[in-house]
Amino acid sequence: MAGVIGERLRSARTARGWSVGALATAAGVGKGSLSEIENGTRNPTLGTLYALANTLGLPLSWLLAERAGAQVSSPGITARLLDTSTVADATVEVYAIALSPGERHVSGAHGPGVVEHLLVVDGRVSAGVRGAEVDVDTGASTTWVSDDTHTYRALDGRPADVVLVIRWPATVDHPPTP
């Protein structure tokens, strides 16, 4: 998967006319790390991939080549892509997310009009726009516009499993597929 991610990342970067250094700086990622990711020699964390995808204005699933089952992690969180599709001219991504207790995952802003829908399958979760998070119990859900920093955290010292649906508006410009 690292090779596919690297190819897609390079394709998106060059389609925008950006250098490795320009993307690295804009995403807050080390230039050497970005080069290793593009060359397929480094497995990026979920946080790094989101920083790069957000900077490029792309859904994470595009970097994952829309491959169901593709999985990425950062400390305290694992996301597995279940599905991605185009519905009513919007990109819709569906992820199974496992949250470890005691960790708070912070996700940067995705862009204008991007909406997240979170359903708690097991456990309790605090999620939403930073500073306005809500606690969500098993079987309940919450929705927010993710054009600002947002967080996810398992509560009560227990792990939690959620399904996350992210809807990207039709204005997202996907680069050519490598």
C-alpha positions in Angstrom: 0.0 0.0 0.0 2.9 2.4 0.7 3.9 2.4 -3.0 0.4 3.2 -4.1 0.1 6.0 -1.6 3.4 7.4 -2.7 2.5 7.4 -6.3 -0.9 9.1 -5.7 0.7 11.7 -3.4 3.4 12.5 -6.0 0.7 12.7 -8.7 -1.4 15.1 -6.6 1.6 17.3 -5.7 2.9 17.6 -9.3 -0.6 18.2 -10.7 -0.7 21.3 -8.5 2.9 22.3 -9.5 4.2 22.0 -5.9 7.7 21.0 -5.0 8.3 18.4 -2.2 9.5 21.2 0.0 6.4 23.3 -0.6 4.0 20.5 0.2 6.0 19.4 3.2 6.0 22.9 4.7 2.3 23.5 4.0 1.4 20.2 5.6 3.8 20.4 8.5 5.6 17.3 7.5 9.3 16.9 7.2 10.7 17.1 3.7 12.7 13.9 4.1 9.6 12.1 5.4 7.5 13.3 2.5 10.2 12.1 0.0 10.3 8.7 1.7 6.5 8.4 1.6 6.4 9.4 -2.1 9.1 6.8 -2.8 7.1 4.1 -1.0 9.9 3.5 1.6 8.0 4.9 4.6 4.5 3.9 5.9 2.9 7.2 6.9 0.7 7.5 10.0 -3.0 8.4 9.8 -2.1 11.9 11.1 0.5 12.4 8.4 -1.8 11.2 5.6 -4.6 13.4 6.8 -2.2 16.4 7.0 -1.1 15.8 3.4 -4.6 15.0 2.1 -6.1 18.1 3.8 -3.3 20.3 2.4 -4.0 19.0 -1.1 -7.8 19.3 -0.6 -8.3 15.6 -1.2 -10.3 12.9 0.5 -8.0 10.4 2.4 -9.6 7.6 0.4 -8.1 9.0 -2.8 -4.6 8.6 -1.4 -5.6 5.0 -0.4 -6.6 4.3 -4.0 -10.2 3.8 -2.8 -9.2 0.3 -1.8 -11.7 -1.2 0.7 -9.8 -2.7 3.6 -6.9 -0.2 3.4 -5.9 0.5 7.0 -3.8 3.3 8.5 -3.1 4.1 12.1 -1.7 6.8 14.5 -1.2 6.4 18.2 -4.7 5.6 19.7 -6.6 5.3 16.4 -6.9 2.9 13.5 -9.0 3.6 10.5 -10.0 1.0 7.9 -11.6 2.1 4.7 -14.9 0.2 4.2 -16.2 2.0 1.0 -15.8 5.1 -1.1 -18.2 6.2 -3.8 -19.6 9.1 -5.7 -23.2 9.9 -4.8 -25.0 13.0 -6.1 -21.7 14.4 -7.3 -20.1 14.1 -3.9 -17.4 11.7 -2.6 -18.6 9.6 0.3 -16.1 7.7 2.4 -17.0 5.1 5.0 -14.5 4.1 7.7 -14.4 1.7 10.6 -12.5 3.4 13.4 -11.0 1.8 16.5 -10.2 4.2 19.3 -7.9 3.2 22.2 -8.6 4.5 25.7 -6.7 7.5 26.9 -5.7 8.8 23.5 -7.3 11.9 21.8 -7.0 12.0 18.0 -6.9 15.6 16.6 -7.8 15.9 12.9 -7.1 19.1 11.0 -9.8 20.9 8.9 -10.8 19.1 5.8 -12.2 22.0 3.8 -15.4 23.9 3.0 -18.5 21.8 2.9 -17.0 18.6 4.2 -19.4 16.9 6.7 -18.7 14.0 9.1 -21.3 11.6 10.5 -20.1 9.4 13.4 -22.0 6.4 14.7 -20.8 4.7 17.9 -20.9 0.9 17.5 -19.4 0.1 20.8 -18.2 2.2 23.8 -18.6 5.9 24.4 -16.9 8.6 22.5 -16.3 12.4 22.7 -16.2 13.8 19.1 -16.7 16.9 17.0 -15.3 20.3 16.4 -12.6 21.1 18.9 -14.1 23.0 21.8 -17.6 21.8 20.9 -17.2 18.1 21.2 -20.2 16.0 22.3 -20.3 12.7 24.2 -21.9 9.9 22.2 -23.1 6.5 23.6 -23.3 3.2 21.9 -26.0 3.3 19.2 -26.1 7.1 19.0 -24.5 9.4 16.4 -23.4 12.9 15.9 -22.6 15.1 12.8 -20.5 18.2 12.3 -19.0 20.3 9.5 -15.3 19.4 9.5 -13.9 22.6 8.0 -12.3 23.2 11.4 -10.0 21.1 13.7 -12.0 18.2 15.2 -11.2 15.4 17.7 -12.2 11.9 18.6 -11.6 10.2 22.0 -12.8 7.0 23.6 -14.3 7.7 27.1 -14.6 5.7 30.4 -11.1 4.1 30.0 -12.5 1.7 27.4 -11.8 1.3 23.7 -14.5 2.3 21.3 -15.5 1.4 17.8 -17.2 3.8 15.4 -18.3 4.1 11.8 -17.4 7.4 10.3 -19.0 8.7 7.1 -17.3 11.7 5.4 -19.0 13.5 2.6 -16.9 15.7 0.4 -18.7 18.2 -1.9 -18.4 17.9 -5.7 -16.0 20.8 -5.8 -13.0 18.6 -4.8 -10.6 18.4 -7.7 -9.0 15.0 -8.0 -5.7 14.8 -9.9 -5.1 12.3 -12.6 -4.8 8.7 -11.3 -1.3 7.5 -11.6 
